[in-house]
């Protein structure tokens, strides 16, 4: 058993970790990921850089933890929709609209947010891969439920979840969204309309009959 | 009317242009796009660089013409399938399989081919955009034909053509194919199987009934 003293120490360590992440995220968003040094984070917290390094091995490790926390939040929102009630088609639609909205926020609303997330993507692909796997698992649960409710035709939920992910990359993959918005192929309003059109087609393909 | 002399001169100019492109493409593929200079192309042709510049303003302009010719070839193959006979679904399937195969060739079989095509993509987006528009138009013709034959449910062929293009980016967009192959998410054989799975879903979504 953990002694009350050890437990209190653990609580304090967890609280310090959390404070480091909060301050670092605020600095990454205001100064920018590249320009923020661990020394800046330490100064803002009124602690020594050595103390920050007791909790995180590097700035990159701090960003990894921030990305994990951020994606865990989005994952939680998606799970809540996936495990809700109502027709499976409506849940898939709501999940993909949310995912698209969150991607626009992560990559296109704030330049500094973009740099932070891009650094996480190139340095900590494992965090991103785990998030993608979590999304696919949530899609698969909704698809299996849709089949069980005889709303969707029988289908391998895991394979169909991958298809949903792949068919909607233009709304969730940063490179494809950028292709679209930056080359003026479509603006955000058109993107939203097109996502609904894609979902109409995909859901029609999944439905047990028309 | 063009005089016989002028016509012969035009023929010779077209033949020289064609020879420059053939030699340049061979050098780009053997030495690499970045390492080939206009002087190398001229030497190989036994002409002066100044003479090459009479036909093309720059190496980049030569590459633009090569890309145009290459994409015109693929566009022709796709049009031939699109305007063939048989069920619309089968034609869409054949077109997307061909497009995927050609993208693998362009970007993943030869490193030097990749560099050449990538240079064309960044320097001459207009050529690529025209090719994409041509593909979408070919899809739209097949979709309209499918609706006319009561094979597909009524649909806006232009919008549905865009959906087909978007849903199949994982098999045609160089960044997405690379994501997949280089991160070991899937190999080429799995990619082919997954494309068929995606086409099953999309065609089911288009069909007038199941």
Interface residues (C-beta under 8 A of the other chain):
Chain A: X125 X153 X159 X160 X162 X163 X166 X167 X169 X170 X173 X175 X176 X183 X194 X197 X198 X201 X202 X203 X204 X205 X206 X209 X210
Chain B: X125 X153 X159 X160 X162 X163 X166 X167 X169 X170 X173 X175 X176 X183 X194 X197 X198 X201 X202 X203 X204 X205 X206 X209 X210
